Amino acid sequence: MPSPIFISHSSRDRDWAYRLINDLEKRGVPCWISSRDIEPGADYQKSIVDALEAAPAMVLLFSDHANNSKEIPREMAIASGKSKPVIPVRIEDVVPRNALEYSLTNSQFLDLFANYEGTMTRLTEVLLRQIAASKLHVSGAKPSIVVDNPASTKTTTPPQTKKKSSA
């Protein structure tokens, strides 16, 4: 089984994060998210570092909450230090601020809020390529991502998700 994609998100965007991973996993993209995949009693910070080390790429679920997160810049720094591609996916029409302004200055975003299905298709393609490249131990450049609608000012409410039962 391929290593899962690391999903970085603000805990305040949990509903969006779970919708994203559910939809990606239905499309064959394995995902790792801290709230689901860190075992009770495990060292949280070590688990994050280990997951980033194993991941072929990191998806940053980007929002105003992400701009204000203290943890996301740390995850971005670790991903950068390990030469992991970071694919920023916006769930609202906001621009990077604070520490993320520095990290994401030259990044192209995917806009999940503007065209959910189209963006999910594009994101799935990009992530499956990253997984395939990591299986072959091929180190490549960041994928080129086209923003679906950069001028959009559309806002959305958090998606409805079904809670997963613990196994």
N, C-alpha and C positions, 0 to 999 in steps of 0.2 A: 504494500500500500504506500502511495506517495506521502511525503511529509505534508502536513496541512499548512494552508495559508494562515499567517498570523493576522488576526483582526484586531486593530487598535481602535478604541472608541472611548468616549466619555461615559461614565456610568449613568449619566443623565440621558443618554441616547440609547439605553439598553433595548427598548422596543425596536428601534431601527436596526440595531446590531443583530438582534435575533431574527428579524425578518430577512436581513441580508444573508446571514449564514444559512438559514433554512432554505432560501431560494438558491444559493450557490451550491449547497450540498445536494439538492434535488437535481442540479445540473451536472453533478459529478465532480465538484470542486470541494475537496476536504478542507475544513476550516478549524482553526484553534482559537478559542476565546477564553479569557481567564476565568470568568464567572462560571463557566461550564466545565472547563478542562483542568483546572488546578484541583488536585485532590485535597480533601479536608486534612488539615495538619501539615501540609507541604509548605516548604519555604517559598513564599510568594515571589520574592524578587528573583530567586534562582530559577523558579519555574518560568518566569517571563523571559529571562536570558536564554534558558535552554530552548524554549519554544521559538524564539527569534533565530537562534543558531540553526535550528533544524528547518525552519520555514524557507521555501523558495522565494517568497516575497511577503510583503506586509501591505495590507489594505488599511488605510486610515479613513475611518468614517468621520468626515469633517463637518463641523457645525460651529456655532458660536460657543457651545459648551466645550468643544474640543479646544477652541482658542483659550479658554480659561482653565484648562486642565493642567495640573502639575505633573501628572504621570505621562501623558502623551509625549511631551518633549524628551523625556528620558527614554521612552521606547524608540522615538525617532533617532536619538543619538546612538543607541545600541544598534539599530538597523543600519545606520550609516556606517558605523565602525565595522560592521560585518559585511559591508557592500551589498546589502539586500535592497532590491528595488522597492520603492514605496509608491503605491498607487493611491492617490487621494481621491476620495469619492464624497462629493458634497451632498448633504441632505437638506440644505437650505442655502439661499443665495447670500453667502457671507465670504469675506476675504480673510486670509490669514493675518493674525495680529500677534503681538507679544513674541514669545520664542518661536512660534510656528511661522511667523513672517520670514524669519531667517531661513528656516529649514525648507520652506515650500516656495521660495521666491521664484525659482525657475521651473516649477512643476506644472504640468498640464493636469487638469482635473476632469473627472467624469461627474456629471450632474445627475444624480439619482432622482432629485426632486423634479426635474424638468421633463424627463421621459423615462419612467421606471423600467419598462420592459426593454426598450432599446438599449438603455444603459446597462442593464443586467446581461443582455446578450454580448455586448462589447466587453464588459468586465470579465465575463466567463471566458471569452476567447483569449484575452490577455493572460488571465491566470492559468489557463490550461497550457499555454505556451511556456509560461514560467515554470510550471511543474515539469513539463517535458524536458526543458533545458536543464533543470536541476537533476533529473534522473540520469542525464548523459554527462553530468558534471561539466556542463558548458557554462562558462561565465559570459553573460552578454550585457549589453547596455540596457538601460531602462527602456521599457516599451514606449513607443510613441502613442500618446492618447489624445484624441480630439475631444474637446468639450462640445457636448451636444448643443447647448444654447447658452453661451456666456453672458448674453445680455438679459437673460430672464430675471424677473423680479418676483416670480411666482413663489408663494409660500405654501407649506403643507403642514398638516397636523401629523403627529406620530402615527404610524400604522398600527392596525389591530393585529395582535399576534396571539397565537395559542400558546399557553404555557406548556413546556415539555415536562413530562413526568420523569422523575428520577428512576433510573434502572438499578 
